[in-house]
């Protein structure tokens, strides 16, 4: 096998392992959220905007994965987490955690947390307690009543204890 061929195979094996680890994070978080009355708003869906199109090879792999949660007792609120792998504004993958209160839950979109995090031009510090945003974007102002977000580097989550303490507890505080 050539060195290039071996590198390609290893890269795909790494991606399979990496995505399996992200899936385990999401599965553990799903279990913790369900115990608090929050269930998946999108079933097992974790990605959108992935392509099979020959002319869109950059979309063959996801740029982000997500989980969204809803609670029947708080119908206009969605909580969620997005693992953003590639974005022009980041140097390494982020976990973005958020809670959004919508004026109309029917207008909720899967990647609203991502849109909010990256729409604001203000500098954000990772691991800061929380950010609340007001938008320059009129569409977001009309759609969203309130949002609270925080983010951390994905590589900082290494164990079930981290999922519980760094991700789940923050999500419950939002």
C-alpha positions as CSV (number, residue, x, y, z in Angstrom):
1,X,0.0,0.0,0.0
2,X,1.3,3.5,-0.8
3,X,1.9,6.1,1.9
4,X,-0.9,8.2,0.4
5,X,-3.3,5.3,0.3
6,X,-2.5,4.4,3.9
7,X,-3.0,8.1,5.0
8,X,-6.4,8.2,3.4
9,X,-7.5,4.9,5.0
10,X,-6.3,6.1,8.4
11,X,-8.1,9.5,7.9
12,X,-11.4,7.7,7.3
13,X,-10.8,5.3,10.2
14,X,-10.1,8.4,12.4
15,X,-13.3,10.1,11.2
16,X,-15.4,6.9,12.0
17,X,-13.9,6.8,15.5
18,X,-14.4,10.5,16.0
19,X,-18.1,10.5,14.9
20,X,-18.7,7.4,17.1
21,X,-17.4,9.4,20.1
22,X,-19.6,12.3,19.2
23,X,-22.6,9.9,19.0
24,X,-21.7,8.5,22.4
25,X,-21.7,12.1,23.8
26,X,-25.1,12.7,22.3
27,X,-26.6,9.3,23.5
28,X,-25.4,10.0,27.0
29,X,-26.8,13.5,26.9
30,X,-30.1,12.2,25.5
31,X,-30.4,9.9,28.5
32,X,-29.7,12.7,31.0
33,X,-32.0,15.2,29.3
34,X,-34.9,12.6,29.2
35,X,-34.6,12.1,32.9
36,X,-35.4,15.9,33.3
37,X,-38.3,15.8,30.9
38,X,-36.5,16.9,27.7
39,X,-36.9,14.6,24.7
40,X,-35.3,14.8,21.2
41,X,-37.2,17.3,19.0
42,X,-35.8,15.6,15.9
43,X,-35.7,11.8,16.7
44,X,-32.3,10.4,15.8
45,X,-31.4,13.1,13.3
46,X,-28.0,14.7,14.0
47,X,-27.0,16.3,10.7
48,X,-28.5,18.3,7.9
49,X,-27.1,19.8,4.7
50,X,-25.0,16.8,3.8
51,X,-24.9,16.1,0.1
52,X,-24.6,13.1,-2.2
53,X,-24.2,15.5,-5.1
54,X,-21.1,15.1,-7.3
55,X,-20.8,18.9,-7.6
56,X,-20.8,19.5,-3.8
57,X,-18.0,17.3,-2.5
58,X,-17.3,19.7,0.5
59,X,-20.7,18.7,1.8
60,X,-20.1,15.0,1.7
61,X,-19.1,15.1,5.3
62,X,-21.1,17.1,7.9
63,X,-19.7,20.5,9.1
64,X,-21.8,20.1,12.3
65,X,-23.9,17.6,14.2
66,X,-26.7,18.6,16.6
67,X,-29.2,17.4,19.2
68,X,-32.4,19.5,20.0
69,X,-34.6,18.9,22.9
70,X,-38.2,19.9,23.7
71,X,-40.2,19.8,26.9
72,X,-44.0,19.6,26.8
73,X,-44.2,21.8,29.9
74,X,-42.3,24.6,28.2
75,X,-43.6,24.5,24.6
76,X,-41.9,27.6,23.1
77,X,-38.4,26.6,24.3
78,X,-35.8,24.4,22.7
79,X,-32.5,23.4,24.2
80,X,-29.8,22.0,22.1
81,X,-26.1,21.3,21.5
82,X,-24.2,21.6,18.3
83,X,-20.8,20.1,17.6
84,X,-19.4,22.5,15.0
85,X,-16.5,20.9,13.3
86,X,-15.6,23.3,10.5
87,X,-16.5,27.0,10.3
88,X,-14.7,30.0,9.0
89,X,-14.7,31.6,12.5
90,X,-13.2,28.7,14.5
91,X,-9.8,27.1,14.6
92,X,-10.9,23.8,16.2
93,X,-14.3,22.1,16.8
94,X,-16.7,23.7,19.3
95,X,-19.6,22.5,21.4
96,X,-22.2,25.2,21.4
97,X,-24.9,24.8,24.0
98,X,-28.1,26.9,23.9
99,X,-31.6,27.5,25.0
100,X,-33.9,29.5,22.8
101,X,-37.3,30.9,23.6
102,X,-39.3,31.4,20.3
103,X,-42.1,33.7,19.7
104,X,-43.6,30.9,17.6
105,X,-42.1,27.4,18.0
106,X,-43.2,26.6,14.4
107,X,-40.4,28.9,13.2
108,X,-37.7,26.9,15.0
109,X,-34.9,25.6,12.7
110,X,-32.4,22.9,13.5
111,X,-29.3,25.1,13.3
112,X,-30.7,28.2,15.1
113,X,-28.1,27.9,17.9
114,X,-25.3,27.8,15.3
115,X,-26.8,30.8,13.4
116,X,-27.0,32.8,16.6
117,X,-23.5,31.9,17.8
118,X,-21.9,32.9,14.5
119,X,-24.3,35.8,13.5
120,X,-23.1,38.2,16.1
121,X,-20.0,40.2,15.4
122,X,-19.0,40.6,19.0
123,X,-16.0,38.6,20.2
124,X,-17.0,35.6,22.3
125,X,-14.9,33.9,24.9
126,X,-15.1,30.1,25.2
127,X,-16.0,28.7,28.6
128,X,-17.6,32.0,29.7
129,X,-20.7,31.4,31.7
130,X,-23.3,32.4,29.2
131,X,-24.0,34.9,26.4
132,X,-27.3,36.5,25.6
133,X,-27.6,38.0,22.2
134,X,-29.5,40.8,20.6
135,X,-29.4,40.6,16.8
136,X,-28.7,43.0,14.0
137,X,-30.6,40.4,11.8
138,X,-34.2,41.4,11.8
139,X,-35.4,37.9,10.9
140,X,-33.8,36.6,14.1
141,X,-35.2,39.5,16.2
142,X,-38.7,38.7,15.0
143,X,-38.4,34.9,15.5
144,X,-36.7,34.6,18.9
145,X,-37.8,36.1,22.1
146,X,-34.7,35.1,24.2
147,X,-31.6,33.0,23.8
148,X,-28.8,32.0,26.1
149,X,-25.7,30.3,24.7
150,X,-22.3,29.1,25.8
151,X,-19.5,27.2,24.1
152,X,-16.4,25.1,24.8
153,X,-13.8,23.3,22.8
154,X,-15.1,19.8,21.8
155,X,-11.7,18.3,22.8
156,X,-12.4,19.3,26.4
157,X,-15.1,16.6,26.7
158,X,-13.3,13.4,27.4
159,X,-15.5,11.3,29.7
160,X,-19.0,10.7,30.9
161,X,-18.1,12.8,33.9
162,X,-17.3,15.7,31.5
163,X,-20.6,15.2,29.7
164,X,-22.4,15.4,33.0
165,X,-20.5,18.3,34.6
166,X,-19.5,20.4,31.6
167,X,-22.4,19.8,29.2
168,X,-25.5,18.6,30.9
169,X,-25.3,20.8,34.0
170,X,-24.7,23.9,31.9
171,X,-27.7,22.9,29.6
172,X,-29.9,22.6,32.7
173,X,-28.8,26.0,33.9
174,X,-29.9,27.7,30.7
